[in-house]
């Protein structure tokens, strides 16, 4: 068994519904939900939009490999109505976004899969909910706890 930490976000339509549907689908297809943060509302990051996000973080016990987990999360996104992914740093509104933040203490840098998530350390909307469920989790690249990364963020 492995433990993966995932970030969820939605800023279109019934945001809470999409997050809840994603949680149910992850439990059904990816593993056992260990913890889930509260849902927090945040402004879009990296682009302008009038649509605020609901974000959450969760810990999932899984037998899936990182690549299998990525495949499952992408299928869940499609099933919930996500039609396109961000490309070349161009972000956009979405009904659901599921990111693999951590997978055990693994470091993976491959085309299409980077773990830990490459920008999580500079995103309050990721670190706040993650800190709620795993403040002492150590980033295997930065060698800092989630709580320390959150404390170092500039607003």
LINZICOR-V886446 format. One record per pair of residues at least 24 apart in sequence whose ideal C-beta (glycine too) atoms are under 6 Angstrom apart, sorted by the first residue. I is the first residue (numbers start at 0). J is the second residue. D is the distance in Angstrom with one decimal. If there is no record, write none. Layout:
# LINZICOR-V886446
I,J,D
I,J,D
This chain:
# LINZICOR-V886446
0,60,5.4
1,61,5.6
1,103,5.0
2,58,5.9
2,60,5.7
3,59,5.0
3,61,5.6
3,68,5.9
3,102,4.7
4,58,5.5
4,100,4.4
4,101,4.3
5,57,5.3
5,97,5.9
5,99,5.9
6,56,5.4
6,98,4.5
6,100,5.2
6,125,5.0
7,55,4.7
7,97,5.7
8,52,4.9
8,54,4.7
8,96,4.4
9,53,5.5
9,94,5.9
9,95,5.2
10,50,4.3
10,52,4.3
10,92,5.4
11,92,5.1
11,94,4.8
12,94,5.6
14,53,4.2
17,79,5.7
17,94,5.3
17,95,4.7
18,53,5.8
18,55,5.7
20,79,5.8
21,75,5.8
21,95,5.5
24,75,4.5
28,71,5.1
29,59,6.0
29,61,5.5
29,63,5.9
29,68,6.0
29,71,4.9
30,59,4.7
30,60,5.1
30,61,3.3
31,60,4.5
32,59,6.0
33,58,4.2
33,60,5.5
34,58,4.5
34,132,4.2
36,128,3.6
36,131,4.2
36,132,5.1
39,127,5.9
39,128,5.8
41,124,4.1
45,90,4.6
46,90,4.3
48,92,5.4
50,92,5.4
54,124,4.7
54,128,5.8
55,128,5.2
56,128,3.8
56,129,4.1
56,132,5.9
58,132,5.9
65,102,4.8
65,107,5.9
69,112,5.6
72,97,4.1
104,139,4.5
106,139,5.4
106,140,6.0
120,148,4.9
123,152,5.5
